[in-house]
Amino acid sequence: MSAHLDHFGFTVEPFTKEIDDKDLWLPPSKAPLVDELVEAVEARESVVVTGEPGVGKTCVLRALRHRVSPDRFRLTYCHNATLGRRDFYRQLCLALGLHPNATAASVFYAVSSCVEELAKEHLHPVFLLDEAHLLHQDTLDHLHILLNYAWDSRALLSLILVGLSDFDVRLKLGRNRSLYSRLHRRLTLEPTTPEDSADYLRHRARHAGVDRDLFADDAVVLLHEAASGTLRDLDRLASTCLRHAARKKRKVIDRDIAARVVKNAERA
């Protein structure tokens, strides 16, 4: 067991991405966004979600996965967006358990046929495309065709595109309008607030077996500002604070410890 885990009495590492969907933390400010994603999937709509790095976009997708019924929806997650059109569809084939063929037309046909077969089984497929801002233009040019079934009269598939903030600007370009017009909801994930950060630190400590405040209020404010409201950076800074406090035999992370950690991080 690492020294800081033993020192504070943690049963597991508190600030790690290895956490079950059911134990994920969502601030009140993001709960409506998850609700809207669930509504969109229930309505068989497609969505684009944008936000800055580290604000919790993938966590929101995991919260969605936890909320929808596997008896009614088939969620397929793809995170490798740096592919040309044929390889992109080959990736979808593999994720769907299909055996991709050689040509672009064949792999597209395999994916679209799978979507139609799932509909016959009363399963609605949802393709979650993470890091969508990295999609090749030839893939973006074709995605709206993937949504076209029965002469564009049936909603057999939902796409959820997740990317950085400037992805929305790219989608509005003229050549992407066919896809953009089919994205029924355009959602933005905002950075967390200082209150969110305090609640997050408490939640993760509690999940790791410590049911008390480990971070002083002024330390939380300092860490929040240093992390610019992003959970990924907050995890990193909070973990460093715990290790530093354990070496000093301190049971609470005060402003002095937080300030030193932030200063060292800025130098790195």
N, C-alpha and C positions, 0 to 999 in steps of 0.2 A: 504494500500500500504506500502511495506517495506520502511524503512528510506532511503536506498541507491537508490531505484527506484525513490523516490520523489526528492532526492537531485540532481541526475543527469538528471532527466526528462525522464526516461525510461517509456514506456507504458506497457512493459512486462519484465519479467526476461530475461536478455540477454544471459546468459550462461547456458542454460538448454537443455536437449535432446528433450523437447516437442516442436518440430518445424516441420512444414509441409515439405514434400519432395521437393516441388517447391522452398522452401526458404533455402535449405541446401547449405552449402558452400563447394566448392571443389577447392583445390589449382590447379594451372596450372600443377603441377607435377603429379596430380592424374587424371586429365581429360583424358589423353590417356588410362589409365587403364579402366575407365568407357566405353570409346569408344570401347575398345577391348572386354569387356564383352558384350556390345550390339551386336558387330559383331559375337561373339561366339553364342549368342542366335539366331540371325538371321540365322546363318549357322547350327543350331541344334547341336551344339557341347557342350561338358561338360568341366568344368573348375575347377581348384583348386586355391584359393587365400589365401596366407599366409601373416602374419605380426605380429608384436609385439602387446601386449595389448594397446588399446587406440589410435591406429594410424588412426582409421576411417574405419575399415572393414565393420561394419554394415551400416555406412553412405554411403559407396560405393554401397551396395546392395539397399539401399533406392533410391539412384540416378539412379540405373538401373531400378528399378520399375517405376520411373517417366519417363524414356526414352522409354520404350517399350509399344506397343499398346495392351490394354486389349482385343481388337477385334481379335488379332492374337495369343496372348500368355496368358497362365494361370500360374501365379506365385504362388507357395505355399511355405511359409516360415516356417521352423521348427528350433527351437533353443534349444530344450531339447534333447541333444545328449547322455545323460547318461542312455540309455535304452538298454535292450537286443533286439535281432532281432525281436521277435514277437511284443513286446510293441512298438518298433520303427515303424513297419508297421501299428500298430493300431493307433499310433499318426498321421501317414500320412493319414490313412483312415478318421480320424476325421477332419483333416485339409482340406481334399477334400470334406467333407460333406457326407461321406459314413458311413454306420453302420458296424463297424468291427465285425467279427465273432470270434469264440473262438480259433481256431487252427492257427498255424503259416502259414500253407499252404493256409488257407482260406483268411487271411488278405493280404498275398502277391498276391493271385489271384485277390482280389478285387481291389488292387492298380493297378496292371498291366492291368486289364480289363478296369479300368477307363482311363488309358493312351491311350489305343486303341480306346475307345469311343470318347475321345477328338480329336484324330486324324481324325476320321470320320467327326467331326464338324469343321475341319480345324483350330483347336486350338492346339498350341504346348505347352505342359506342361513343366514347369521349376521348379525343386525342389531346393530350396535354403536351404542348411543345414549349419546353423551357429554353431559355437563352435565344428566344426567337429573333432578337435583333441581329443575330449572326447568320440568319438564313440567307442562302444564296438567292440572288434575284430570280434565277430561273425556277427556283422552288416556289418563291412567293408568287411568281407569274402563274403558277399552276394550281395553287391551293384552292382557289375558288371553284375549280373544276371538280375537285374531290368532294365538294359539298353539293354537287348537282346530281340528283337522282330523279328518275321518272319525269324527265323534261323539266327539272327544277321545281317539281310540285310536291316533293316529300322531304321532310327534315329527318333524315336517317342518321345523321352524324353531327356531333358538336365538336368544334375546335376551340381550345383555350390556348391562346398565344400569350406567352409571358416573356417580357423583355425589359430592357432599360428604357429610361424616359424618352430618349430620342427616337425610339422605335415607332411611336405614335406619329411623329412627324414624317417618317419614311412611308408609313402606310397611307398617308394622305396624298402622296405623290400620284400624279395622273395614272401612271401605269399600274398602280396597286389599288385603284379605286374599286375594281370589281370585287376584290377580296374585302376591302375595308367596308364596303356597303353591306356585306354579309355578316359583319361582326356586330351583332345586335347591341352589345353593351361594351363600353370603353371605360375601364376602371383604372384608377390611379391609387397606388399604395404609397401613402405619405410616411415620412420618418416618424419614429416614436417621439412622444413627449417626455419630459423629465419624470412625470408621474408614472408613465408607462415603464420607464427604465427601472424605477424603484420597485414597482410591482413585479417586473420580470426577474430582478435579482432575488427578491423574496421567494418567488415561485420556484426558481431553479434550485435555490438552497433547500427549500422544503422538499422538493422532489428527491434531492440527494440525501435526505435524512436529517436536516438541521432546521428546526422550526423556531428560529429567532432571527432578528435583524443582524446581519453581519456587516452591513455597510451604513456608515453614518450618513445623515441627510446631505450634508455639504459634500461628502465624498461622492455620493450618487450624482449630484449636480455636475461636479467636475468631470466624472467619467462619462456622463451623458454628453456633455459639450465636446469632450475629446473624441467621442465616437460618432459625433454628428448625427445622433439618433439612429445609427445602424446597429442591429443586434449582433452581427458578426464581429464588429470591432469591440462592442461592449463585452462579448464573451472573452475575447482575447485579453482585454485590459483587466477585467474582473479576475480572470485566472491568475494573471501576473500579480495582482494585489494580494490574492490569497497566499501565493507562494512567499511573497515578500513578508506578509504579516506572520506567517508560520515561522520564518527564520528569526523574526524579532520577538517571537513568543507572544504576539498580540492576538486577542480574540475578536477584535473589532477593527474593520478597515476605516480609519479616520481620514480627514482631509490631507494630513501630512503624507500618509502612505500613498493615497491616490495621486497627489501632486507629484510625488517622486516617480511613480510608475508612468504617469503621463509625460513627464519631462524626459525620462529615458526613452520612451516610445517615440517622441518627437525627434530625438537625436539619431535614432536608428535609421 
